[in-house]
Amino acid sequence: MTCTLIASASTTVGRRKRNEDAYVLDAELGLFAVADGMGGYSGGEVASHIAVTSLAEFWAASVDTDNTWPYAFDRSLGLHENRIDAAVRLANRRICARREGELRNMGSTLAALIVRPKAAIVAHLGDSRIYRLRGGALTQLTRDHSLYEQLRETGADLPPLDQYAYANVVTRALGAAEHDRPELQTLDLVDGDRYLVCSDGLSGVLGPAEITALLADTAIEAVADALVEAAFAAGSRDNITAIVVHVQQRP
């Protein structure tokens, strides 16, 4: 089975002064990730850049498994799960090491999608999200690491996310704890799958119906731009970033 990936990406500063989102798109390596930085003046921008740069560098270098890895191999995980786990942990460690002076409060969310010939691996920390459109049905693959989601799971009576005063409070992120590890899951792959990796500047204002319509009916080359433009038009006050990946499988 051969797997061809067609991807597009778009990002905008939106109504903010700086763009603290960053992303990596490498269809050849099957790596797609969005990072949403936080931490005051310049901190978020630095953190998200460290996150995606570190992730991409390690993912490319670890193709050769003879290289020395920064963490012990976890026998409960497969090779590529270990690769992305180590890549995210290394990015986290590098952000933690830079947290001093005006950067002392910086951190970043991260949502990463790895697409292999027969499977997809999702890794994330924070509230950047990954969705999958399959057969016309949209599934949110990540669970926000946020105060809102934490309270919702306890059964608390909450307003809609876009009306919640503390919607931007995340409970896990790169830079918060040096030994934190990403939440991982491995999923099957089906011909025609479309994946969306995005920051909360998009998911915070576009509902499932709007995302589904755009993913289903827009050409892959234009869909990331269309999603970002729709989120801005819907009133997003944040930076907005989207990567869309279309899967083509052939025998």
N, C-alpha and C positions, 0 to 999 in steps of 0.2 A: 504494500500500500504506500503510495506516494502522497505527500501532503504539501500543497502550495498555499502560502499565506499572502493575502493582499491586505494592506493596511494603510490607513491615513490618520493623521493627527492634526490637532488645532489647539491653540492656546491664545488667550487674550488677557490683558491686564484688567479689562472690564472697567468698573467704576473705582478701582483702587489706584493708588499712586505708583505702586511697584507690583511687578508680577512675581509672587513668591511661589508659584507653581513651577515645576520642572518635569520633564518626561524623557524617556528613552524609547525609541522604536527601532528594533533591529530584526527585520523579518527573516534574514538569513540565519540568525542564531535563535529565532523564535522567542525573543525577549521583548516584552512590552510593559512599561511601568510608568506610573504617575506619582509624584511626590508633591505634597502641599505643605509648605514651610510655615513656621510660626516662631514668634519669639522677639517681637519688637523690631526696632530700627535695624535693617539689613540682616538680622538674624535668620529670619525665615527664608530669605533668598539664598543665603549661604548654606543652610541646612538642607534644603531641597536639592541644591546643586550637588552637595557632597553625596547625598543619598543616591541619586541616579547615576552619577559618575562612578562611584564606588561599586554599585551594583553591576553596571555594564562592564567595568574593567575586570572584576572578579569572574563574572559569568563567561567572558571571552577567554580568560586565562585558564579557567578550570576545565575547559574542553580536554586539555591534557591532564588526565587524572594522576600523572606522576608528579605533578607540582605539589609542593608542600602546602597543605591547607591550614588556615589559622585556627581551626577547631577540629576536635576528634570526630571521626565518622560515626554517625548515629545509626546503629544496626537496625533500628526499627523503621528507618526510612530508606527509600530507594536512592539510587545514585543522584538523579536530578533533583529529588526533594532535598537531599543533602547539599547539593550545589546551591540551590536558592536559599536554603536556610542559612548556610555559611555566608552567602553574599549579603543577605539582609543584616545578619549579626555583625559582619565587618563594617557595613555602612553605619550601623548604630554605634559601634565602638569609635569610629572616626568622628562622628558628630559629638559624642560625649567628650572626646579628647580636646575638642575646640571650644567647649563651653566655658569661656572665661571672658572677663571684661564686658564689653557691650554685647557679646554673643552668649553670655552666661545662661540665658533662658531659651536659647534656640532649640528647636526640634522640628520634626517633620513627620507627617503621615506617609505611608507608602502602600500602594496597591500594585502588585506585580503579577503578570500573567506569563507563564512559560508554555509554549505550544510545541509539543513533540509530534512525531508522525502518528501516534495512536492515542495520545492522552494530553490533557492540559493540566497544569499545576497552577494553583492560585496561592499567593502568599500576601498577607497584609497586616498592617498595624495602623490603627486610627480609623478615620471615617471616609477616606477615599474609597471608592467602590468599584466592583467589577460585576457586570451583568452579562447574561448570555441570552441571545435570541435564537430559539430553535423551533422550527415548525410553526412560527407565528406566535409562540409563547415566550414571554420575557421572564427570566429568573434572576433575582439578585443573589449572586454567589457569595458575597461577603456580608458579614454581620458587623455593623459599626461598633468600634470600640469607643463609645461615647457615653456621657452621663445620661443623655436622653434614652439610649437603648438600654442601659443598665437599669434605669428606673422603670422603663416600659416592661422589662422582663419580670419585675417584681409585682406587676399588676397595677402600678400607680396610674391614677387618672391624669392624663397629660393632654395638652392641646396638640394640634398638628405640629410637626417638626418646624415648619416655617414660621410658626407663631410662638415658639418656645424661646424664652429669654436667654437660655444657656445652651442653645443648639450647637454652638461652636466649641463646647468643652469636650475634649477627648480624654479618654482614660488610659490609652496606651499610644505611644508614638516613639519614633526613633529619637534618641537623645534623653529620654526620661529615665531609663534604667539601663545600666551598662550590660547587664546579662539577659535582657529581654530577648525573646525569640518570636518570630512571626507565627501567625496562625496559618496552617497549611491545609490544603485539600487537593486531592488528585481526582480528576474527572475524565469520563470517556469523551471521545471526540467523534463528531458526526459531520459528514459532508454538508456544507451549507450553514454551519454554525456561524453566528456573528457575535463577537465579544465587544463590550464597551468597557474601557478602563477610564475612570474620570475622577476629578476632584469634586468636593462638595459644592463648589460654585455652580456646578451643573445639576447634580442629584438633589440639591437642596431646593430647587425651584421647578424642575421638570418631573412630572409624575410618570408612572409606568406606561400609561396610555400614550403620552406624548413621545416618550423614548421609543416605545415599540413602533409607532407609526413612522418615525424618522429612520430607525434602523432597518425597517422592512422595506421601505419604499424609496430610499435615496441611494444613488450610485455610491459604491464604496469610496471612490475618489473624492466625493463631495460630502459624505455623511458626517465626518468629524466637524467640518466647518458649519454644516447645517445645525448640528446639535449645540455647538457653542453659540451660534447666532440666536438660536431659539431660547437658550438660557438667558442670554443678555436681554433679549426682548421681553422675557418674562419677569425681569426686574432684579436679576442676581446682583448682589452688592459685592461679590467676591471675585477673585481671579477665576477663570473658567478654563479647564483643560479636558480634552477628550482624545482618546485613541480608539479607533475601531478596527477590528481584525476579522477578516472573512476567511473561512476555512474551505479549501477545495481538496477533497480526497479522491484519488483515482487508484484503481487496482494496478 
